Amino acid sequence: MGRPLRIEYPYAFYHVTSRGNEQKDVFKSQKDREKFLSYLESATERYSAVIHAYCLLSNHYHILLETPAGNLSQIMRHINGAYTIYFNIKRKRAGHLFQGRFKAILVEADEYATELSRYIHLNPVRAGIVARPEEYLWSSYRNYIGQAKTPEWLKTDFILGYFGKSDAGAKKKYRAFVEDIIGNEYESPLQGTVGSSILGSAAFVEEITTTHVDTKEADKNIPALRQLTSRPSPEDIVKKVKTIFVENEKLARQASIHICHKYSGVKLREIGNLFDVGETAIVEASRRFVLKMGEDKKLKGMVERVKVGLKL
C-alpha cells in the first residue's frame, strides 16, 4: 500500500494526529502537556500556523490547524521535533518518541470544521476519561464554551462563527452542538476520508487532485488516487438503496440520506436539494440513522449490502 499523500498549499486545513511509538505515553505530566502547548504557540509565531482546536491524550494528540504559508511539514517538524527533544532530555532517553510520520488529513473546512472540532473535543469522553468534555483540562473545549481564557495563539472565532454572530450566543450553541451526541453512538467524520488523505466534497477532492497532486507523488499512491475518484453519486446511491429496501419507502429514504451524507462526498447543500430538506436536517437524519442501526442488526446488514453493491 502506498503511503498517504502529503498535500500542502497556502491556507489549507488539516486534522493532524500523532501517536506514541509502540502506543506508549507521550504525555506523562502536567509539565509535559504545558510544554507541548508552548510548541503549538511557537509554531504560530515562527511558522504562521493557525491552531483552531486541539486535544492531548496520554499517548496521542489531535490538532485542527490551518497553514497560511502552505508549510505543514515545517510546522510539524517543529512541534514533534522540539517536543521529542524536550521529552528525551527530561527522561534521559534517546530515539523516536512518536510512531512514524504524523498523520494529516486535508479538510474542506467549510463542510467539516465544526464536525471535526466536536470529534476532537469529545475524545476524552469516548476514551472514558471524563463524563463531560468540559471536565478535561487538556483540550480547547473549555475555551470554546467560555470556561477558560483563550490564549492568543488559539483561534476559536472561525468555528464559533458558524454558530452565530454574538460571542456568548455562539458559545452556547456550540456547547449544545457538542453535548447533543454525548452518550449516543457517534460515527467519526473521519470515516468519510478518501485516499487516506482528503476529507471533503467530490468537487473539493477533484480540485485538490487536479491542482495539488503531482505526477511523481501520484505514481506512489495509485490505490489512494483510485479511491479519490470512485465515490458514487447521490443518484446512484438512491437507486441502489431502492433495490435493497424494497418494502419500506420511508426507511429507504433514511438510508439514502445517511449513505449520501457519509459516502458521496457531495456538499450538504446538494444532498439537501435532492431530498428537499435543509443541510442541518441531513446531518441530524444521518445521526439518527446511525443510532437506529446500532439497535437493529438486520438494518445494519441491509446497509452493508448497499455499500458492497456500491463498492464502498
Secondary structure by P-SEA (a helix, b strand, c coil): ccccccccccccccbbbbbccccccccccaaaaaaaaaaaaaaaaacccccccccccccccccbbbbccccaaaaaaaaaaaaaaaaaaaaccccccccccbbbbbbcccccaaaaaaaaaaccccccccccccccccccccccccccccccccccccccccccccaaaaaaaaaaaaaccccccccccccccccccccccaaaaaaaaaccccaaaaaacaaaaaaacccccaaaaaaaaaaaccccaaaaaaaaaaaaaccccccaaaaaaaacccaaaaaaaaaaaaaaaaacaaaaaaaaaaaaaacc
